[in-house]
Amino acid sequence: EFEKIVSHPRIVGVKNSSGMMSKRKELLMLKTRLDFNLFEGDEWAVDEALIMGCDGALVGMGALASKPLKAIAAAVDAGDYAKAMSLQHDLIKVFWGIYGKDLSTVWLGQKYALEKMGIFSTHKTLIQDENSLTEQRKKEIEECLEKYKNFLD
């Protein structure tokens, strides 16, 4: 199916958010035969996806964490895989801090963080119930932002 999709003249790339290494490997193998861009969509795998040959990453945390995502890409480009992995580990800690380890604030958490950073005017959304953003979660998000203020945008 992917071969048919990426063979279409108006398709320039594929975003793989499956989180499955096997799917990424299949797409990378297909990329050796066909010309298309392959983007990683899983925040947890940006470093390894770039190391393996993906062209970039399109992840949900991009609005909040473009600075570390660029740093991971630069480290991979420089061949400094240890640095890329270290940055990736910090990105995962931010992921937990903003979204919650149970993903309880996957939508509101990021919007709340962007609001606290002065990027969004409000964290309100119709996608997730406001009740999931408890005072405790707000505090955890604020602590995460403070801890990683030089890491994030």
Sequence and secondary structure as in RCSB ss.txt:
>XXXX:A:sequence
EFEKIVSHPRIVGVKNSSGMMSKRKELLMLKTRLDFNLFEGDEWAVDEALIMGCDGALVGMGALASKPLKAIAAA
VDAGDYAKAMSLQHDLIKVFWGIYGKDLSTVWLGQKYALEKMGIFSTHKTLIQDENSLTEQRKKEIEECLEKYKN
FLD
>XXXX:A:secstr
 HHHHHHSTT  EEEE S  HHHHHHHHHHHTTS  EEEE  GGGHHHHHHHT  EE  GGGGT HHHHHHHHHH
HHTT HHHHHHHHHHHHHHHHHHH TT TTTTHHHHHHHHHTTSSS    SSS GGGS HHHHHHHHHHHHHTTT
T  
